[in-house]
Amino acid sequence: MNSNRRTFLKTTAAAALGFPAILRGANLNSNLQIAAVGCSGKGLSDITEVGSHARAKYVGFCDVDTSRFDKADEKFPGVPHFQDFREMFARLGETCDAVIVSTPDHMHAFIALEAMRGGKHVYCQKPLTHTVWEARQMRLQAAKSKVVTQMGNQIHSHEAYRTAVKLLRDGVIGKVTAVHSWQPNNGNGYTKLTAPPPSGPVPETLNWDGWLGVAPHRDFAPDVYHPFKWRDWQDFGGGTMGDFACHILDPIFTALGLTAPLSIRAENEGANAQTWPFAETVSYVFPGTALTAGKTVPVTWYDGGHQPEAAIASILPADKKVPKAGSIVLGETGALLIPHYALPEVFPHDTTARVEIEKVPGSSHYHAWVEAALGGPQTTDGFDYAGPLTEAVQLGNVATRLPNETLEWDAAALKITSHPDANRLLTKTYRDDWKIAPVT
Ligand SMILES: NC(=O)c1ccc[n+]([C@@H]2O[C@H](COP(=O)([O-])OP(=O)(O)OC[C@H]3O[C@@H](n4cnc5c(N)ncnc54)[C@H](O)[C@@H]3O)[C@@H](O)[C@H]2O)c1
């Protein structure tokens, strides 16, 4: 990247944010200076993988729980610690080029938008955001700030998904008529709760208010939110769709060039106001593309034990093990099974036909972001792509909160046209001091 432009972007944006308005010196060298937010769980693996690039240098580690730095410190000793990312951004100022966001989902947009407004490149975990509206803001801000972005669905760059994408693009099953994707997890499988449990003492190492961030206040309770189990709760995670749909639908989106759905309808079991349903079927209708047979193409998501039995039975021999998760893509001349994640298999209608699968090599999703930020080839999973993918995924979560209703979607207007009341579910209520301004 042109360092003059980058420096200009950073200094103007930094001034607007109240960051120290100093010209960078240290980061005009050949390294990418990176701060990480969220240092255990997936954050540790993001830090490890990004940090394995020879030109990635950490300048700050931030975690709201100070007991969670130890493993990152073992791998990258001496990196300064912060408990508040806003303080970290302000203190690092221009000595930070890029930010990894690996917090629970409800905080992705707030942190990543602040980083991008400050001119930082961003690697942000999947699902890119917690709401449809936030996904739109992320795409707009990335374009406005002209920063390099990548969503953390790392399997996008794996040989299994790349090979599936190539097979579909090569027309190995002809034009696509339907897609069925599934994942067996229960959307409320970690806590099995439907209401907040009694509160418990906040661990001394944890800034609970910082962990809650944008979310409405609730008391801390042990072993149901932090770490990891926040996924079950509507205020923090996205259930099974939030956890897996940005992975499993990704090769479908990439290969077919899907855009925004025209309509979404969900059926579920175990719906309640606090946690996600334990099983769902979410039916999307997308506009057709050059690779689909019709003017529209149905894409159906199943989780928590719901599965596309008929599609599975139509292509897999009875003695063949059904992958735990994945997709079946039905085409005019055959079907493609895309296990999550192993090499795909082709099932031509002409059972005498032999299909040779040529593997497309994978590469590091993490290094691709570092390389792009250092001026190399563009990422393929930037927010221009990941934003619309996440909008579609989170529209599934809107539909599951209004089951058995067909929601007609006007993507340009960011509006559900068939059900005015549903539009409130495109966004959420932000706590005072944690509001996100729309990108203009
Ligand atoms: N790409 C993948 O394969 C994959 C796998 C697992 C998780 N994830 C995603 O990674 C993210 C983190 O998931 P996890 O399972 O590691 O969660 P986790 O709760 O186990 O870990 C989150 C970490 O972030 C810290 N944290 C929380 N809020 C913070 C804040 N405001 N500022 C700084 N630190 C904060 C926590 O203390 C903890 O160390 C989620 O978005 C999840 O969807 C992706």
The ligand as an SDF file (V2000), in Angstrom:
LIG
                    3D

 44 48  0  0  0  0  0  0  0  0999 V2000
  -13.1960  -19.1830   12.5190 N   0  0  0  0  0  0  0  0  0  0  0  0
  -13.4430  -20.1820   13.3110 C   0  0  0  0  0  0  0  0  0  0  0  0
  -13.2730  -21.3510   12.9860 O   0  0  0  0  0  0  0  0  0  0  0  0
  -13.9200  -19.8590   14.7120 C   0  0  0  0  0  0  0  0  0  0  0  0
  -13.8710  -20.8400   15.7210 C   0  0  0  0  0  0  0  0  0  0  0  0
  -14.2670  -20.4560   17.0050 C   0  0  0  0  0  0  0  0  0  0  0  0
  -14.7190  -19.1750   17.2540 C   0  0  0  0  0  0  0  0  0  0  0  0
  -14.7900  -18.2790   16.2430 N   0  0  0  0  0  0  0  0  0  0  0  0
  -15.2400  -16.8920   16.4890 C   0  0  0  0  0  0  0  0  0  0  0  0
  -14.2380  -16.2610   17.2770 O   0  0  0  0  0  0  0  0  0  0  0  0
  -14.8400  -15.3190   18.1580 C   0  0  0  0  0  0  0  0  0  0  0  0
  -14.4220  -15.6660   19.5930 C   0  0  0  0  0  0  0  0  0  0  0  0
  -14.9740  -16.9360   19.9200 O   0  0  0  0  0  0  0  0  0  0  0  0
  -14.3440  -17.8190   21.0960 P   0  0  0  0  0  0  0  0  0  0  0  0
  -14.9710  -19.1450   21.0130 O   0  0  0  0  0  0  0  0  0  0  0  0
  -12.8650  -17.7260   21.0640 O   0  0  0  0  0  0  0  0  0  0  0  0
  -14.8990  -17.0260   22.3850 O   0  0  0  0  0  0  0  0  0  0  0  0
  -14.3100  -17.0420   23.8850 P   0  0  0  0  0  0  0  0  0  0  0  0
  -15.3480  -16.4640   24.7430 O   0  0  0  0  0  0  0  0  0  0  0  0
  -13.7700  -18.3940   24.1900 O   0  0  0  0  0  0  0  0  0  0  0  0
  -13.0250  -16.0760   23.7860 O   0  0  0  0  0  0  0  0  0  0  0  0
  -13.1860  -14.7030   23.5710 C   0  0  0  0  0  0  0  0  0  0  0  0
  -11.9800  -13.9710   24.1190 C   0  0  0  0  0  0  0  0  0  0  0  0
  -12.1980  -12.5600   23.9210 O   0  0  0  0  0  0  0  0  0  0  0  0
  -12.1000  -11.8940   25.1790 C   0  0  0  0  0  0  0  0  0  0  0  0
  -13.0230  -10.7430   25.1200 N   0  0  0  0  0  0  0  0  0  0  0  0
  -14.3650  -10.7540   25.2470 C   0  0  0  0  0  0  0  0  0  0  0  0
  -14.8550   -9.5080   25.0690 N   0  0  0  0  0  0  0  0  0  0  0  0
  -13.7820   -8.7020   24.8380 C   0  0  0  0  0  0  0  0  0  0  0  0
  -13.6320   -7.3080   24.5990 C   0  0  0  0  0  0  0  0  0  0  0  0
  -14.6890   -6.4790   24.5550 N   0  0  0  0  0  0  0  0  0  0  0  0
  -12.3840   -6.8130   24.4570 N   0  0  0  0  0  0  0  0  0  0  0  0
  -11.3000   -7.6340   24.5230 C   0  0  0  0  0  0  0  0  0  0  0  0
  -11.3850   -8.9650   24.7450 N   0  0  0  0  0  0  0  0  0  0  0  0
  -12.6130   -9.4900   24.8880 C   0  0  0  0  0  0  0  0  0  0  0  0
  -12.4590  -12.9430   26.2020 C   0  0  0  0  0  0  0  0  0  0  0  0
  -11.9770  -12.6250   27.4980 O   0  0  0  0  0  0  0  0  0  0  0  0
  -11.7990  -14.1790   25.6190 C   0  0  0  0  0  0  0  0  0  0  0  0
  -10.4150  -14.1880   25.9240 O   0  0  0  0  0  0  0  0  0  0  0  0
  -16.3380  -15.4230   17.9180 C   0  0  0  0  0  0  0  0  0  0  0  0
  -16.7410  -14.4190   17.0410 O   0  0  0  0  0  0  0  0  0  0  0  0
  -16.5160  -16.7770   17.2770 C   0  0  0  0  0  0  0  0  0  0  0  0
  -17.6530  -16.8400   16.4380 O   0  0  0  0  0  0  0  0  0  0  0  0
  -14.3810  -18.5950   14.9940 C   0  0  0  0  0  0  0  0  0  0  0  0
  1  2  1  0
  2  3  2  0
  2  4  1  0
  4  5  1  0
  4 44  2  0
  5  6  2  0
  6  7  1  0
  7  8  2  0
  8  9  1  0
  8 44  1  0
  9 10  1  0
  9 42  1  0
 10 11  1  0
 11 12  1  0
 11 40  1  0
 12 13  1  0
 13 14  1  0
 14 15  2  0
 14 16  1  0
 14 17  1  0
 17 18  1  0
 18 19  2  0
 18 20  1  0
 18 21  1  0
 21 22  1  0
 22 23  1  0
 23 24  1  0
 23 38  1  0
 24 25  1  0
 25 26  1  0
 25 36  1  0
 26 27  1  0
 26 35  1  0
 27 28  2  0
 28 29  1  0
 29 30  1  0
 29 35  2  0
 30 31  1  0
 30 32  2  0
 32 33  1  0
 33 34  2  0
 34 35  1  0
 36 37  1  0
 36 38  1  0
 38 39  1  0
 40 41  1  0
 40 42  1  0
 42 43  1  0
M  CHG  2   8   1  16  -1
M  END
$$$$
